[in-house]
């Protein structure tokens, strides 16, 4: 390994494994079951309720990302949707599934919101509005994750392999909501050359991403449609842009450098 390659790898290792925020404050590494957790507090506290705690791992085991972020219409950023209780009551957003009628994996999905806060069952409200509370869950992360393929980072689950091997079968379609899958041809894998000399190329797989995202999650809001139309850096990714829109807090994190930078450097 020449010195340029060594220097580049050391730089990326330091950058990727840094656990400091932009303010210089050391950030707590989330526990496996906390990884991908989103706190939503647009209107909750004004209504006298605790903020909503949303765990991605429970939902992504049942549905692809596209179902929620395209068909149902959740924003990719926490708090960006502006969900209201009345929206849920009318069957939008959380209420698209949590209506007390829909059956998933043989179980009726509990109803999210109904009527006023004063007349609702407080325990049912607490199932979502759970920040700072001890609320029993129907799902145990460790029991769920135990048989699944392991990953080094994030919540310790290799979701890509778990889906490919059939351990999980996330539904790409939501009855009564989704318009149905598109029939666009899947693009071939391609290499992206890093700007740091000596770093292994990134091998990007459309096939792997379309299993979870379809095309619409990424295009055109996050990436342009034409290859090469976006020029971005690891700093952009670390700020939640481009790849970082998913690979920062939900999909496997950028600390797992070799998952993306997987093409060996060719000797010069």
Secondary structure, DSSP 4 states (H G I P E B T S, - for coil): --HHHHHHHHHHHHHHH--B-TTSPBPPPPPTTTTTEEEE-SSTGGGT-PPEEEEHHHHHTTB-HHIIIIII---SSTT-S---HHHHHTT-GGGGT-SS--EETTEEPPP---S-TTTS-HHHHHTTS-TTS----S--HHHHHTTSPB-SSTTSB-HHHHHHTTS---BS--TTT------PPPPPPEEE--SSTTPPBEEE-HHHHHHHHTTTTTBTTTB-SSTT-----HHHHHTT-GGGGTTTTTSSPTT-GGGTS-BPPPP-
